[in-house]
Amino acid sequence: MAFWRRPFGVIRQNLRVYVILSAAAYGLVVIGFVVGLIFPELNEARLIALDDSGTTELATSVFNAPPLFALLIFAVNLFAMSLARILLPSLVLPFAGLGFFGYWAVETGITLVQSTPAGWVGLIPHSLTLLIEVQAYVLLLLGAYLLGKAWIFPRTVGAPNHRRGYLWGLQRIGLLALPALVLLAVGAVWEAYSLRYLVYPLTELLL
């Protein structure tokens, strides 16, 4: 099998888990969104937290330079999200990344709630960003799941011991990371350029 096809082979072999993880990932974002609608004070608290952490200021500083903005988004999604929240915890504690991602998904759903008509209109093109980026995370979640499964139950993947099971799981993460990186790059470019040249003009028009 060609190397670039191998990640898709992993997905096909674990299609049921992949579908469940996808449904759970998007479902948790939706749950967070509903929670944010019901309790708007939670949404306000999230926005304040983003301001206090410097995230909003950093994004604003590169907003008018889409290539730099896209690079920043890609770096944050790769290091702060993919590595810090999904992969690294899973390398230490089986399935830990799934829990950290679940919390992030609900939190993100709360953050997405808008308070102005212009914000709701801007959320329409921004929704594509969410679809792309979450799909990248789902691939990494699948890798984290396979690692945990092979690590705890090595014989289920044909490994003779836990160490070999762990290495088997790492190989699957490596394969799934390839399409995940592509999706993160596409998502970062779309997010940066759509916010600058689509969402921002729409917002200005409606204000």
PLY file of the C-alpha trace (Angstrom):
ply
format ascii 1.0
element vertex 207
property float x
property float y
property float z
element edge 206
property int vertex1
property int vertex2
end_header
0.00 0.00 0.00
1.31 3.47 -0.91
2.51 5.38 2.15
0.02 8.23 1.67
-2.83 5.70 1.67
-1.84 4.05 4.94
-3.60 6.61 7.19
-6.86 5.93 5.35
-6.28 2.22 5.86
-6.07 2.83 9.61
-9.35 4.75 9.47
-11.09 2.00 7.47
-9.90 -0.66 9.90
-11.31 1.35 12.81
-14.27 2.96 11.06
-16.75 2.38 13.87
-14.50 4.04 16.46
-13.76 6.87 14.04
-17.48 7.55 13.51
-18.17 7.44 17.26
-15.30 9.84 18.00
-16.49 12.20 15.25
-20.05 12.21 16.58
-18.82 12.72 20.14
-16.43 15.54 19.19
-18.99 17.59 17.27
-21.71 16.65 19.73
-19.76 18.03 22.68
-19.23 21.32 20.83
-22.98 21.50 20.22
-23.66 20.74 23.90
-21.31 23.54 24.91
-23.03 25.87 22.46
-26.44 25.09 23.96
-25.04 25.60 27.46
-23.67 28.98 26.37
-27.06 29.98 25.02
-28.80 29.01 28.24
-26.17 30.54 30.51
-24.78 33.64 28.73
-22.67 34.49 31.77
-20.50 31.48 30.95
-19.87 32.87 27.48
-18.98 36.26 28.97
-16.57 34.58 31.39
-14.85 32.78 28.50
-14.41 36.00 26.54
-12.97 37.73 29.60
-10.58 34.81 30.12
-9.38 35.10 26.50
-8.80 38.81 26.97
-6.95 38.34 30.26
-4.71 35.62 28.80
-3.62 37.91 25.97
-5.10 35.64 23.30
-7.41 38.30 21.90
-4.66 40.91 21.81
-2.24 38.54 20.07
-4.79 37.61 17.41
-5.68 41.27 16.84
-2.03 42.20 16.39
-1.63 39.92 13.34
-5.20 40.08 12.05
-4.32 42.37 9.11
-1.52 40.04 7.95
-3.35 36.82 6.96
-0.19 34.73 6.26
1.17 35.54 9.72
-2.28 35.11 11.25
-2.60 31.67 9.61
0.84 30.67 10.91
-0.14 31.73 14.42
-3.40 29.76 14.24
-1.58 26.70 12.94
1.03 26.90 15.70
-1.60 27.26 18.43
-3.70 24.39 17.06
-0.64 22.18 16.66
1.22 22.80 19.92
-1.36 24.08 22.42
-4.15 21.81 21.25
-2.95 18.75 19.33
0.20 18.09 21.30
-0.53 19.53 24.75
-4.17 18.45 25.08
-4.45 15.26 23.04
-1.17 13.50 22.29
1.18 14.19 25.19
-1.37 13.32 27.93
-2.20 10.10 26.04
1.48 9.15 25.93
1.58 9.24 29.73
-1.90 8.03 30.69
-4.02 5.88 28.36
-6.94 7.76 26.80
-6.19 10.93 28.81
-6.23 13.07 25.69
-9.84 12.12 25.03
-10.89 13.64 28.34
-8.90 16.84 27.83
-10.36 17.22 24.35
-13.89 16.71 25.66
-13.46 19.58 28.09
-12.04 21.79 25.31
-14.93 20.91 22.98
-17.58 21.97 25.49
-15.61 25.10 26.34
-15.27 25.98 22.65
-18.99 25.54 22.11
-19.67 28.00 24.94
-17.20 30.48 23.42
-18.85 30.32 19.99
-22.12 31.82 21.23
-22.55 35.34 19.81
-24.19 38.37 21.38
-24.79 40.54 18.30
-26.51 40.05 14.91
-23.20 40.72 13.15
-21.53 38.07 15.28
-24.15 35.48 14.32
-23.68 36.24 10.61
-19.91 35.97 10.99
-20.31 32.60 12.65
-21.64 31.09 9.40
-18.33 31.07 7.46
-16.42 30.45 10.68
-18.37 27.20 11.15
-16.37 25.68 8.29
-13.21 26.37 10.28
-14.65 24.40 13.18
-15.59 21.47 10.92
-12.09 21.26 9.47
-10.13 21.69 12.69
-12.27 19.33 14.77
-11.88 16.69 12.06
-8.11 17.01 12.43
-8.47 16.52 16.16
-10.68 13.46 15.61
-7.84 11.81 13.69
-5.51 12.45 16.61
-8.16 11.21 19.04
-8.36 8.00 17.04
-4.60 7.67 17.35
-4.80 8.29 21.10
-7.53 5.67 21.40
-5.56 3.08 19.44
-2.48 3.79 21.55
-4.42 3.32 24.78
-6.04 0.13 23.52
-2.77 -1.40 22.33
-0.96 -0.29 25.48
-3.46 -1.82 27.93
-4.58 -4.78 25.80
-1.60 -5.50 23.51
-2.88 -8.88 22.38
-5.92 -7.26 20.76
-3.56 -5.77 18.15
-1.31 -8.80 17.88
1.44 -7.41 20.12
3.17 -9.83 22.54
3.54 -7.35 25.42
2.65 -3.83 26.61
5.86 -2.30 25.26
5.25 -3.61 21.76
1.63 -2.55 22.01
2.75 0.97 22.95
5.08 1.10 19.93
2.26 -0.18 17.70
0.06 2.65 18.95
2.77 5.23 18.34
3.03 4.07 14.74
-0.71 4.59 14.25
-0.49 8.06 15.76
2.33 8.86 13.34
0.26 7.75 10.37
-2.87 9.61 11.44
-0.88 12.74 12.23
-0.12 13.21 8.52
-3.70 13.97 7.34
-4.32 15.77 10.64
-1.48 18.18 9.87
-2.89 18.80 6.39
-6.32 19.59 7.84
-4.82 21.88 10.49
-2.94 23.78 7.78
-6.04 24.09 5.58
-8.12 25.14 8.58
-5.60 27.77 9.64
-5.43 29.31 6.16
-9.22 29.32 5.80
-9.72 30.80 9.27
-7.20 33.60 8.77
-8.37 34.65 5.32
-12.09 34.17 5.95
-11.94 36.24 9.14
-10.02 39.02 7.39
-11.74 39.14 4.01
-15.18 37.64 4.66
-16.26 37.87 8.28
-14.73 41.28 8.96
-16.33 43.00 5.91
-19.68 41.39 6.74
-19.41 42.65 10.30
-18.52 46.17 9.14
-21.45 46.12 6.72
-23.95 45.16 9.41
-22.72 47.55 12.07
0 1
1 2
2 3
3 4
4 5
5 6
6 7
7 8
8 9
9 10
10 11
11 12
12 13
13 14
14 15
15 16
16 17
17 18
18 19
19 20
20 21
21 22
22 23
23 24
24 25
25 26
26 27
27 28
28 29
29 30
30 31
31 32
32 33
33 34
34 35
35 36
36 37
37 38
38 39
39 40
40 41
41 42
42 43
43 44
44 45
45 46
46 47
47 48
48 49
49 50
50 51
51 52
52 53
53 54
54 55
55 56
56 57
57 58
58 59
59 60
60 61
61 62
62 63
63 64
64 65
65 66
66 67
67 68
68 69
69 70
70 71
71 72
72 73
73 74
74 75
75 76
76 77
77 78
78 79
79 80
80 81
81 82
82 83
83 84
84 85
85 86
86 87
87 88
88 89
89 90
90 91
91 92
92 93
93 94
94 95
95 96
96 97
97 98
98 99
99 100
100 101
101 102
102 103
103 104
104 105
105 106
106 107
107 108
108 109
109 110
110 111
111 112
112 113
113 114
114 115
115 116
116 117
117 118
118 119
119 120
120 121
121 122
122 123
123 124
124 125
125 126
126 127
127 128
128 129
129 130
130 131
131 132
132 133
133 134
134 135
135 136
136 137
137 138
138 139
139 140
140 141
141 142
142 143
143 144
144 145
145 146
146 147
147 148
148 149
149 150
150 151
151 152
152 153
153 154
154 155
155 156
156 157
157 158
158 159
159 160
160 161
161 162
162 163
163 164
164 165
165 166
166 167
167 168
168 169
169 170
170 171
171 172
172 173
173 174
174 175
175 176
176 177
177 178
178 179
179 180
180 181
181 182
182 183
183 184
184 185
185 186
186 187
187 188
188 189
189 190
190 191
191 192
192 193
193 194
194 195
195 196
196 197
197 198
198 199
199 200
200 201
201 202
202 203
203 204
204 205
205 206
